Amino acid sequence: HKTHGIIFGWQDSSNFFYATRTSLWQVVAGTETLRASWTRLVDGDRMLIDVGSEIDVSKYKRDQSGDTIILGSYSTTPTTMGSIGLIQKYSASGAL
C-alpha cells in the first residue's frame, strides 16, 4: 500500500509536516503524530495547504467556482516554512 502527500514546514529530516489524501501529520524528533483526518480525496481532487495562524488543509470544489472546502485544521504554525516537496510512503499492512 502506498500513499502520497505534500511535505511542508521542513526543518530537517526529523522535523516537518505532511498532508496526504486522508490526513495531516506532524513529525517531531522523528515521531509522527496525526493532527487531522478526513475522507479520502478521490483521483482528480486537488489539495491546498494554507499556513497562517493555523494550518488548514482544503480541497478545491470541482465546479469551476474556485471555492475550497476545509478538510482539516491544526492550530499551530511551523516555526519555519522551509522547503516544500512531495512524499510517497509505503506500508505492507496498509496503515497509512
C-alpha positions in Angstrom: 0.0 0.0 0.0 1.3 3.4 -0.9 0.2 6.9 -0.2 1.3 10.3 -1.5 1.4 13.7 0.0 2.9 17.2 0.4 5.7 18.0 2.8 6.0 21.5 4.3 7.3 23.3 7.3 10.6 21.4 6.7 13.3 22.0 9.4 15.2 18.8 8.8 14.6 15.1 8.1 13.2 14.6 11.6 11.0 17.7 11.9 8.3 18.7 9.4 4.6 18.5 8.5 3.0 16.5 5.7 -0.5 16.1 4.4 -1.8 13.1 2.5 -5.2 12.3 0.7 -6.6 11.4 4.2 -4.7 13.2 6.9 -2.3 15.9 8.3 0.8 14.7 10.2 3.4 16.4 12.2 6.9 14.8 12.6 8.9 15.9 15.7 12.2 14.3 16.5 11.2 11.5 14.0 7.9 10.7 15.7 4.8 11.1 13.6 1.6 12.5 15.2 -1.8 12.6 13.5 -3.1 16.2 13.7 -6.3 15.9 11.5 -8.0 13.4 9.2 -10.8 13.4 6.6 -12.5 11.3 4.0 -10.0 10.2 1.3 -9.7 12.6 -1.6 -10.6 10.9 -4.9 -8.5 10.9 -8.0 -8.5 14.3 -9.6 -9.2 16.2 -6.4 -6.7 19.0 -5.6 -5.4 19.8 -2.2 -4.4 23.2 -0.9 -2.4 23.8 2.3 -2.8 27.3 3.9 -0.3 28.1 6.6 -1.2 31.2 8.6 -2.2 31.4 12.3 -3.1 27.7 11.8 -2.7 25.0 9.2 -5.8 24.5 7.0 -5.9 21.7 4.5 -8.6 22.2 1.9 -9.7 20.8 -1.4 -10.9 22.7 -4.4 -14.5 22.3 -5.4 -14.7 20.7 -8.8 -17.4 23.1 -10.0 -15.1 25.7 -11.6 -16.0 28.3 -8.9 -12.5 28.3 -7.4 -14.1 27.8 -3.9 -12.4 25.5 -1.4 -13.7 23.2 1.3 -11.7 22.9 4.5 -10.9 19.2 5.3 -9.0 19.7 8.5 -7.2 22.2 10.6 -4.5 22.3 13.3 -3.8 25.3 15.5 -0.1 25.8 15.1 2.2 27.4 12.7 5.5 25.8 11.7 8.5 27.7 13.1 9.8 27.8 9.5 8.2 27.1 6.2 11.4 25.6 4.9 11.3 23.5 1.8 8.1 22.1 0.2 8.1 18.8 -1.5 6.3 15.5 -2.2 6.2 12.3 -0.2 5.5 8.7 -1.0 5.0 6.3 1.9 4.7 2.5 1.8 3.1 0.2 4.4 2.7 -3.5 4.0 -0.2 -3.5 6.4 -2.0 -0.6 4.7 -1.8 1.5 7.9 -1.0 4.8 6.2 
